[in-house]
Amino acid sequence: MLAEFLLSEELSEYPSGSTISYYNEHFYLMGDDASALLVLDRGLKAVREIPLFTGDNKRIAKAEKADIEASEWIIYDGKAKLWLFSSGSLSPQRDSAFCFDPETGTIDRHTLGGFYRQLHKAGIAELNIEAAASVKDLLVFGSRGNASNKQNYLIQTSLSSFPDASAFKLVHLNLPAGVGISGMSYLAADDILLMTTSTENTASAYDDGEIGESSLGFIYGISEKLANRSVTPEDWIELSTLHPEFKGQKIESITTQEVVRGETIATLVSDDDKGRTRLFSLKLKMTDSQ
């Protein structure tokens, strides 16, 4: 996979960008302590805000926030809805999923407490959902490790049964030491899972830490590899090698547009742990070997 840096842009009025999704010519951006979902056009210009939480503050206190860290568009019977997922790192504040219907503008809140407790019992000592992607008929979550619980996981469950997820499978995600998953996007045309990762010096899923390097990883043929007990990205791009503006930025999420002639535009969002949000755009090109 080849990558070309296109641009970066700070969103000075929107806090703590943590997950971004693309659908129908628009980007949908959510911050982990933000009170509203931000909608942007293809030029990354804000067009509207959709309130998720009540109150006058744009940022919600850390102990109270839902900590939305992952999102994905899920299509049922030809109708797409945006699902926003809390991290599960603090119960019950962070045990929810929010479903946005773009046709009606309504947002429904669902509890994932039972599902998250099952994941703990299955072996994830400290749950921290940071990524989500639909891969064919599966909904796949990425749970981030930390200095105390180092293992990263891919968690797969059936799309057709979600949010009533009773059956699931854990897959060990093998990443370099100190690296944690932060975002995912699936290229269905090529069966490639893209994932953003970052390093952060923290011993828990709750606390922030010193920001290190962010990278972009690729798993080819992911739909078959999810049957394995563990998976490892085949390719890596250290993002600061593409452009110096990636330095000091903790990449939180990635979304991609349609693939045209082996190319796609990827949009990434970063959070500097001080409430500032920055967007990045890359052009990705598949090589002949893929």
Backbone hydrogen bonds, N-H to C=O, Kabsch-Sander energy under -0.5 kcal/mol:
donor,donor_aa,acceptor,acceptor_aa,energy
2,L,285,K,-2.7
4,E,283,K,-2.2
6,L,281,S,-2.7
7,L,281,S,-1.2
9,E,279,L,-2.5
11,L,277,T,-2.7
12,S,10,E,-0.9
14,Y,11,L,-1.4
16,S,275,G,-0.6
18,S,30,M,-2.9
19,T,30,M,-1.9
21,S,28,Y,-1.9
23,Y,26,H,-2.7
26,H,23,Y,-1.3
27,F,40,L,-2.6
28,Y,21,S,-3.0
29,L,27,F,-0.5
29,L,38,L,-3.2
30,M,19,T,-2.6
32,D,16,S,-1.9
34,A,31,G,-0.8
35,S,58,K,-1.4
37,L,50,I,-3.1
38,L,29,L,-3.0
39,V,48,R,-2.9
40,L,27,F,-2.5
41,D,45,K,-2.4
42,R,25,E,-0.5
44,L,41,D,-2.3
47,V,39,V,-3.0
48,R,39,V,-1.3
50,I,37,L,-3.1
52,L,35,S,-2.6
53,F,35,S,-2.0
60,I,33,D,-3.1
64,E,61,A,-1.4
65,K,61,A,-1.9
67,D,32,D,-1.0
69,E,67,D,-0.6
69,E,85,F,-2.1
70,A,85,F,-1.3
72,E,83,W,-2.1
74,I,72,E,-0.5
74,I,81,K,-2.8
76,Y,74,I,-0.6
76,Y,79,K,-2.5
79,K,76,Y,-2.2
80,A,78,G,-0.5
81,K,74,I,-2.2
82,L,100,F,-2.3
83,W,72,E,-2.8
83,W,81,K,-0.6
84,L,98,F,-2.7
85,F,70,A,-3.2
86,S,96,S,-2.7
87,S,67,D,-1.5
88,G,94,R,-1.6
94,R,90,L,-3.0
95,D,92,P,-1.4
97,A,110,H,-2.6
98,F,84,L,-2.7
99,C,108,D,-3.1
100,F,82,L,-3.3
100,F,98,F,-0.6
101,D,99,C,-0.5
101,D,106,T,-2.5
105,G,101,D,-2.7
108,D,99,C,-2.3
110,H,97,A,-3.3
112,L,95,D,-3.8
113,G,95,D,-0.5
116,Y,112,L,-3.0
117,R,113,G,-2.2
118,Q,114,G,-1.8
119,L,115,F,-1.7
120,H,116,Y,-1.9
121,K,117,R,-2.2
122,A,118,Q,-1.7
123,G,119,L,-0.5
123,G,120,H,-1.4
124,I,119,L,-2.0
125,A,123,G,-1.1
129,I,87,S,-3.0
130,E,142,G,-3.0
131,A,142,G,-1.2
133,A,140,V,-2.3
135,V,133,A,-0.6
135,V,138,L,-2.4
136,K,134,S,-0.6
138,L,135,V,-2.0
139,L,157,T,-3.1
140,V,133,A,-3.1
140,V,138,L,-0.6
141,F,155,I,-3.0
142,G,131,A,-2.3
143,S,141,F,-0.5
143,S,153,Y,-2.4
144,R,128,N,-2.6
144,R,142,G,-0.5
146,N,149,N,-2.5
147,A,202,T,-2.3
150,K,148,S,-0.5
152,N,173,L,-0.7
153,Y,143,S,-2.2
154,L,171,V,-2.8
155,I,141,F,-2.7
156,Q,154,L,-0.5
156,Q,169,K,-2.5
157,T,139,L,-2.1
158,S,167,A,-0.5
159,L,137,D,-2.1
162,F,158,S,-0.9
164,D,161,S,-1.7
165,A,163,P,-1.9
166,S,164,D,-1.0
169,K,156,Q,-1.9
171,V,154,L,-2.6
172,H,229,R,-2.6
173,L,152,N,-2.4
174,N,172,H,-0.7
174,N,231,V,-3.0
175,L,173,L,-0.8
179,V,176,P,-2.0
180,G,198,S,-2.7
182,S,196,T,-3.1
183,G,196,T,-1.4
185,S,194,L,-2.1
187,L,192,I,-3.1
188,A,186,Y,-1.0
190,D,187,L,-1.0
191,D,187,L,-1.1
192,I,187,L,-1.6
193,L,219,I,-2.5
194,L,185,S,-3.2
194,L,192,I,-0.6
195,M,217,G,-2.3
196,T,183,G,-1.7
197,T,215,S,-2.3
198,S,180,G,-2.2
199,T,213,E,-1.2
200,E,178,G,-0.6
201,N,210,E,-2.0
202,T,200,E,-1.8
210,E,201,N,-0.7
212,G,199,T,-2.5
215,S,197,T,-2.2
216,L,237,I,-2.4
217,G,195,M,-3.4
218,F,235,D,-1.7
219,I,193,L,-2.2
220,Y,218,F,-0.5
221,G,191,D,-1.4
222,I,191,D,-1.6
222,I,219,I,-0.6
224,E,221,G,-0.8
225,K,221,G,-1.5
226,L,222,I,-1.7
227,A,224,E,-1.5
228,N,225,K,-1.9
231,V,172,H,-2.5
234,E,218,F,-2.3
235,D,218,F,-1.3
237,I,216,L,-2.0
239,L,214,S,-1.6
239,L,237,I,-0.7
240,S,214,S,-0.5
241,T,238,E,-2.0
242,L,239,L,-1.5
243,H,239,L,-1.2
246,F,243,H,-1.7
247,K,244,P,-1.7
249,Q,246,F,-1.8
250,K,271,D,-0.7
251,I,249,Q,-0.9
252,E,269,V,-3.2
253,S,269,V,-1.2
255,T,267,T,-2.1
257,Q,265,I,-1.8
260,V,258,E,-0.5
260,V,263,E,-2.9
263,E,260,V,-1.6
264,T,284,L,-2.2
266,A,264,T,-0.5
266,A,282,L,-2.7
267,T,255,T,-2.8
268,L,280,F,-2.6
269,V,253,S,-1.7
270,S,278,R,-2.6
271,D,250,K,-1.9
272,D,276,R,-1.3
277,T,11,L,-0.7
278,R,270,S,-1.5
279,L,9,E,-3.0
280,F,268,L,-2.6
281,S,7,L,-2.5
282,L,266,A,-2.8
283,K,4,E,-2.7
284,L,264,T,-3.0
284,L,282,L,-0.6
285,K,2,L,-2.6
286,M,262,G,-2.7
290,Q,287,T,-1.6
